[in-house]
Every structure is written in C-alpha cells, then in structure tokens.
Amino acid sequence: MELSGFSYWGILLALASYGLGSVSSAILLCRLAGYGDPRLAGSKNPGATNVMRIGGKKLAILTLLGDSLKGAVPVAAAVALNLSQAEVNLVAVSAFLGHLFPVFFRFKGGKGVATFFGVIIVLNWQLALFAATCWLTSTWAFKISSLSALITAFTIPVYTWHFFPDLFIPLLIVCVLMVIRHHQNIRNLMTGVESSSSSVAS
C-alpha cells in the first residue's frame, strides 16, 4: 500500500530513521564517561569535535562512529528493502533531521557532519569519496574543522547537481541545514576568533 507516492514501509523507516538520528552519541558517551552533557561545556555542541575537547580523542572517535552509523544504517536498510529513490532520500534526510533536532533531547542536537557522511557513504560511494577529499583537503589547508565542514557543504550541492541529480534535492536540504547550524562558527570565522582543531567532524 502507498500514501502519496510513498509506501508504508518507506514512511515507517523514515520515522525510525528520525528516531535513531535522535539518539545523541555525544551526549550518551559523555555521560557514560562521566563528563556530563557536552551541550554545557566547550563549544556546547554535541558533536565529535567538542567531545574531543571535553573527553579526548578516543571518546571523539566513538562519537564520530556512532553519529556516522545513525546515518548509514537506516539508509542501508532502505536500500536493502529495495525502496524507491525518493523513499531512500526521505530516510536519509530523516536521519539527519533526527541528529539536528533530536526528539529525545529537547530538539537540541549537533551540526550533522558525521551523520551526513554516514548517509552519503551508503547513498553513493563516489559522492562520499569526493566529500571526504574535500573535507580532508580543507582541514589540511586551514586546520579548522568548522571551515572544512562549511566548504564541503557549499561544494556538495554543486557537485551533486552535475553528476548525481537524483540526489540533489535531499542533499541540498541537508547542506543548507548544515550551514545554518554552523551560524556561530561563521560569525567566529568572520571575526577571526574561530578555534583550530584536529580533523574530527563536528
């Protein structure tokens, strides 16, 4: 059965994807490690970069993996269920929205970089390789994690438009939201006070 072009499986998986995305790896891991809520320390962002500032590299890597899997797992499930491209795209965006606006944490989430990479690794490995190259090159050149994320967010829609048009709309939505969530970083970059960091996604 279908509803407005989307099967019930597609809708259910999108809802589950949002729910999984709402599980904050940073908050859970920091609390388990005894560091409290990362939204109250450092940059106050529940992401891998801030977790590294608070709890060190190992905890940051675990956060990075957790946030990436939140994007990869539901999209992989959608592909395995042979859902339509539109449904796969919906599941992908839902995972990202869950990370940014988690229902379990009063809709105060992270900036979505790691979840974004988890999503695109499954959506299209060539796109993921391009995004990773863009991010790593920017990080090597500028050594500012937030700037690397912004450069990637501005580049991906253009690249997708030319080479993978079926992914353009969902990734445009994701990238626009990612830029919006980096609004404070943009202000800091413009005033020259943005801190440098090692290559861990925000």
C-alpha positions as CSV (number, residue, x, y, z in Angstrom):
1,M,0.0,0.0,0.0
2,E,1.1,3.6,-0.7
3,L,0.4,7.0,0.7
4,S,1.2,10.0,-1.6
5,G,3.7,8.0,-3.6
6,F,5.5,6.6,-0.5
7,S,5.0,3.1,0.7
8,Y,4.1,2.4,4.3
9,W,7.5,0.7,4.7
10,G,9.1,3.9,3.4
11,I,7.2,6.1,5.8
12,L,7.8,3.7,8.8
13,L,11.5,3.5,8.0
14,A,11.7,7.3,7.7
15,L,10.2,7.7,11.2
16,A,12.5,5.0,12.6
17,S,15.4,6.8,10.9
18,Y,14.5,10.1,12.6
19,G,14.2,8.2,15.9
20,L,17.7,6.7,15.5
21,G,19.1,10.0,14.5
22,S,17.7,11.5,17.7
23,V,19.9,9.3,19.8
24,S,22.9,11.5,20.5
25,S,26.1,9.6,20.6
26,A,27.9,12.6,22.1
27,I,25.5,13.1,25.0
28,L,25.3,9.4,25.8
29,L,29.0,8.7,25.6
30,C,30.0,11.8,27.6
31,R,27.5,10.9,30.3
32,L,28.7,7.3,30.5
33,A,32.3,8.5,30.7
34,G,31.5,10.9,33.5
35,Y,31.9,14.2,31.5
36,G,28.2,15.3,31.7
37,D,26.3,16.9,29.0
38,P,28.6,18.2,26.1
39,R,25.9,20.9,25.4
40,L,27.0,22.6,28.6
41,A,30.8,22.6,28.0
42,G,33.3,23.6,25.4
43,S,31.6,24.9,22.3
44,K,28.3,23.4,23.7
45,N,27.8,21.4,20.5
46,P,27.0,17.7,20.9
47,G,29.4,16.6,18.2
48,A,32.8,14.8,17.9
49,T,34.9,17.9,17.8
50,N,33.5,19.2,21.0
51,V,33.7,15.7,22.6
52,M,37.4,15.7,21.7
53,R,37.9,18.9,23.6
54,I,36.0,17.5,26.6
55,G,36.9,13.9,26.8
56,G,39.8,13.3,24.4
57,K,40.4,11.6,21.1
58,K,39.1,8.1,21.8
59,L,35.8,9.3,23.0
60,A,35.6,11.6,20.0
61,I,36.2,8.7,17.6
62,L,33.5,6.7,19.2
63,T,31.1,9.7,18.9
64,L,32.1,10.0,15.2
65,L,31.4,6.4,14.6
66,G,28.1,6.5,16.4
67,D,26.9,9.6,14.6
68,S,28.0,8.2,11.2
69,L,26.2,4.9,11.8
70,K,23.0,6.8,12.6
71,G,23.0,7.9,9.0
72,A,24.4,4.8,7.4
73,V,22.2,2.1,9.0
74,P,18.7,3.4,8.1
75,V,19.8,4.3,4.6
76,A,21.3,0.9,4.1
77,A,18.1,-0.7,5.4
78,A,16.1,1.4,2.8
79,V,18.4,0.2,0.0
80,A,18.1,-3.4,1.2
81,L,14.3,-3.2,1.2
82,N,14.5,-2.0,-2.4
83,L,12.6,1.2,-1.7
84,S,12.3,3.9,-4.3
85,Q,15.0,6.5,-4.6
86,A,12.5,9.1,-3.3
87,E,12.0,6.9,-0.2
88,V,15.7,6.3,0.3
89,N,16.2,10.1,0.1
90,L,13.4,10.6,2.7
91,V,15.1,8.1,5.1
92,A,18.4,9.9,4.6
93,V,17.0,13.3,5.4
94,S,15.1,12.0,8.3
95,A,18.3,10.6,9.9
96,F,20.0,14.0,9.5
97,L,17.0,15.8,10.9
98,G,17.0,13.5,13.9
99,H,20.6,14.4,14.7
100,L,20.0,18.1,14.3
101,F,16.6,18.2,16.2
102,P,16.6,15.1,18.5
103,V,13.2,14.4,20.0
104,F,14.9,12.7,23.0
105,F,17.0,15.8,23.8
106,R,14.5,18.7,23.5
107,F,15.4,19.1,19.8
108,K,18.8,20.5,20.6
109,G,21.3,18.4,18.6
110,G,24.5,18.7,16.7
111,K,25.6,20.1,13.4
112,G,25.3,16.9,11.4
113,V,28.7,16.5,9.7
114,A,29.3,12.9,10.8
115,T,25.7,11.8,10.1
116,F,26.0,13.5,6.7
117,F,29.0,11.4,5.9
118,G,27.3,8.2,7.1
119,V,24.3,9.0,4.9
120,I,26.3,9.6,1.7
121,I,28.6,6.7,2.1
122,V,25.6,4.5,1.5
123,L,23.8,6.7,-1.0
124,N,26.8,7.0,-3.3
125,W,30.4,6.0,-2.6
126,Q,31.7,8.2,-5.3
127,L,30.0,11.2,-3.8
128,A,31.3,10.2,-0.3
129,L,34.8,9.9,-1.7
130,F,34.5,13.4,-3.2
131,A,33.1,14.9,0.1
132,A,35.8,13.2,2.2
133,T,38.5,14.5,-0.1
134,C,37.0,18.0,0.0
135,W,36.8,17.9,3.8
136,L,40.3,16.4,4.4
137,T,41.9,18.8,2.0
138,S,40.2,21.8,3.6
139,T,41.2,20.5,7.1
140,W,44.8,20.0,6.0
141,A,44.9,23.5,4.4
142,F,43.1,25.5,7.1
143,K,43.2,23.3,10.2
144,I,39.7,24.5,11.2
145,S,37.1,21.8,11.4
146,S,34.1,24.1,11.1
147,L,35.5,25.8,8.0
148,S,36.1,22.3,6.4
149,A,32.5,21.4,7.0
150,L,31.3,24.6,5.5
151,I,33.4,24.3,2.4
152,T,32.1,20.8,1.9
153,A,28.5,21.9,2.5
154,F,28.8,24.5,-0.2
155,T,30.6,22.2,-2.6
156,I,28.5,19.1,-2.4
157,P,25.2,20.6,-3.9
158,V,27.1,21.9,-7.0
159,Y,28.9,18.5,-7.5
160,T,25.6,16.6,-7.0
161,W,23.7,18.8,-9.4
162,H,26.2,18.0,-12.2
163,F,26.9,14.3,-11.5
164,F,24.1,12.8,-9.4
165,P,20.9,14.9,-10.0
166,D,18.6,12.4,-8.3
167,L,20.4,13.2,-5.0
168,F,20.4,17.0,-5.5
169,I,17.3,18.0,-3.6
170,P,17.8,15.9,-0.4
171,L,21.5,16.8,-0.2
172,L,20.7,20.5,-0.9
173,I,18.3,20.4,2.1
174,V,20.9,18.7,4.3
175,C,23.7,21.1,3.3
176,V,21.6,24.2,3.8
177,L,20.7,23.0,7.3
178,M,24.3,22.1,8.0
179,V,25.4,25.7,7.1
180,I,22.6,27.2,9.2
181,R,23.7,25.0,12.2
182,H,27.2,26.5,11.8
183,H,26.0,30.1,12.1
184,Q,28.0,30.8,15.2
185,N,31.1,29.3,13.6
186,I,30.5,31.6,10.6
187,R,30.4,34.6,12.9
188,N,33.6,33.4,14.6
189,L,35.4,32.9,11.3
190,M,34.4,36.4,10.1
191,T,35.7,38.0,13.3
192,G,38.8,35.8,13.4
193,V,38.1,34.1,16.7
194,E,37.2,30.5,15.5
195,S,39.5,28.0,17.2
196,S,41.5,25.5,15.2
197,S,41.1,21.8,15.8
198,S,42.3,18.4,14.6
199,S,40.5,16.6,11.9
200,V,37.4,15.3,13.7
201,A,33.9,16.1,12.3
202,S,31.7,18.5,14.2
